[in-house]
Amino acid sequence: MIAEKKAWSLPGGLMIVLFLAALAAAIWSLIDAIRSNAPVQVVVSIVAIGLIAALTKGFVIVNPNEGQVLTLFGRYTGTLKDPGLRWVNPFTARTRVSLRTRNFETAKLKVNDFDGNPIEIAAVVVWQVTETAEAIFQVDNYENFMQVQSESALRNMATSHPYDAHNEGQMSLRSHTTETADQLKKEIQDRLTRAGVTVIEARISHLAYAPEIASAMLQRQQASAIVAARSKIVEGAVSMVENALDMLAQKHIVELDSERRAAMVSNLLVVLCSDRHTQPVVNTGTLYT
């Protein structure tokens, strides 16, 4: 592993002043040599001017949220991160690396969830380069590496959980959005650590059943919702019938035998649980006629 380190540099403003002073002295020396007809001094002055011009190639501008990775004859010498004008060894090669926060959205991947159902899933990953040396030297192309590994981590997470939870307490992709986002972020970060990339956030941006089973799964979801609603209605109806019978018995409004209690319970449950309006039948005779 190549660890990031701070590169040696000098303030650019100071070096400009020194180079201008040296250039002025070299030009004055050249003019004086020509006037005094001193060939050696002329050669020295010209060499000095050429050397000063070559050294000016060491100036480098570092923008905010940017890093300059320096290498000298194939050897990593350090990274510049402080914004401004700096002067470095003019023979070093420099590679710009953006340190800005960026986001990447994966393509819609078609995978099988934990239950084997085909689903479509996509995610948004917010990331930034924090270790410039690792990003440049540990992987071939850190941007492409990040994209491929993010999609790989998303596929792995999607196959580890069902789309919908069928058991109480089971973690699913649709119901546990916070937990799945945290897991996805961790999986991507584990894969990108060697590339010098830090994952700030990762979350699912698209989640749906594959078109070939979407209609069947919609019917299944609707059936589950209807069953849950009916169970709630029946639970409430039973409670209301129980309260009604208890109040009739406590207030001695009417005495019912077992058969009439069963009939009353049946009628009340039909009225309370029916999904359509019931038609009442008025008994004009006695209780038993």
JOHUNOR-V827325 format. One line per field, one symbol per residue. phi: phi as a letter, one per 30 degrees, with the letter a starting at -180 (. if undefined). A space follows every 10 residues. Layout:
phi->???
This chain:
phi->.cddbdddab eddddddddd dddddddddd ddddddhced dddddddddd dddddddddb ccdehbbcdc bbhicdckbc bddkcbbbed ddcbbdbdcd dbbbcdddcc bcdddiddbc bbbcccbadc bdddddcdbd bddddddddd dddddddddc bddbdcbdid dbddccdddd dddddddddd dcedciccdd abbdcbbadd edbddddddd dddddddddd dddddddddd dddddddddd chdaccdddd dddddddddd ddcddbddcd cddccddcb
